[in-house]
Amino acid sequence: MVIYPGQLSVIEVGFDCIIGTLPFERENPQPIFLTISIHLDFSLAAENDDLSHSVDYSSLIENVKSFILLSQFQLLETLVYRTALFILEKHPSILSTEVKVVKPKAIPNAVGASASIRIDASSKK
């Protein structure tokens, strides 16, 4: 039997932050929606039904949200890249992570702009 890593996802967590390059974007927080997926071995957590063998995704999201709020990124690309590295650095049990952000007010008459990245722990710089 081959068991592949499992995936935990938190989908479209919304909050306001400073993001953007234009002067008004540097002064006024605006909404973003963040989706994070993490890949890890579920076997020990599943065998013991014990959170200590997994990742507390509620705590993970609060830490990521604080990281983003303090960072005040200019580019969506920077936000997803550095957030993915932050997640992997803080949680060594995570094999890979995917981070996606949507900025709904980025472009008039559009649903929004988005960026996403997936980084494997073995390839992080």
VENSULKA-V394182 format. One record per backbone hydrogen bond with DSSP energy under -0.5 kcal/mol. NH is the residue of the N-H (numbers start at 0). CO is the residue of the C=O. If there is no record, write none. Layout:
# VENSULKA-V394182
nh->NH co->CO
nh->NH co->CO
This chain:
# VENSULKA-V394182
nh->2 co->0
nh->3 co->1
nh->5 co->39
nh->7 co->37
nh->9 co->35
nh->11 co->9
nh->12 co->33
nh->13 co->11
nh->14 co->31
nh->16 co->29
nh->18 co->16
nh->18 co->24
nh->19 co->72
nh->24 co->21
nh->25 co->21
nh->25 co->22
nh->26 co->22
nh->26 co->23
nh->27 co->23
nh->28 co->26
nh->29 co->16
nh->31 co->14
nh->32 co->101
nh->33 co->12
nh->34 co->99
nh->35 co->9
nh->36 co->97
nh->37 co->7
nh->38 co->95
nh->39 co->5
nh->41 co->39
nh->44 co->52
nh->45 co->41
nh->46 co->42
nh->47 co->43
nh->48 co->44
nh->49 co->44
nh->52 co->49
nh->53 co->50
nh->56 co->54
nh->59 co->55
nh->60 co->56
nh->61 co->57
nh->62 co->58
nh->63 co->59
nh->64 co->60
nh->65 co->61
nh->66 co->62
nh->67 co->63
nh->68 co->64
nh->69 co->65
nh->70 co->66
nh->71 co->67
nh->78 co->74
nh->79 co->75
nh->80 co->76
nh->81 co->77
nh->82 co->78
nh->83 co->79
nh->84 co->80
nh->85 co->81
nh->86 co->82
nh->87 co->83
nh->88 co->84
nh->89 co->85
nh->90 co->86
nh->93 co->90
nh->94 co->38
nh->95 co->38
nh->96 co->118
nh->97 co->36
nh->98 co->116
nh->99 co->34
nh->100 co->114
nh->101 co->32
nh->102 co->112
nh->103 co->101
nh->105 co->102
nh->109 co->106
nh->112 co->102
nh->114 co->100
nh->116 co->98
nh->118 co->96
nh->120 co->94
nh->122 co->119
nh->123 co->119
nh->123 co->120
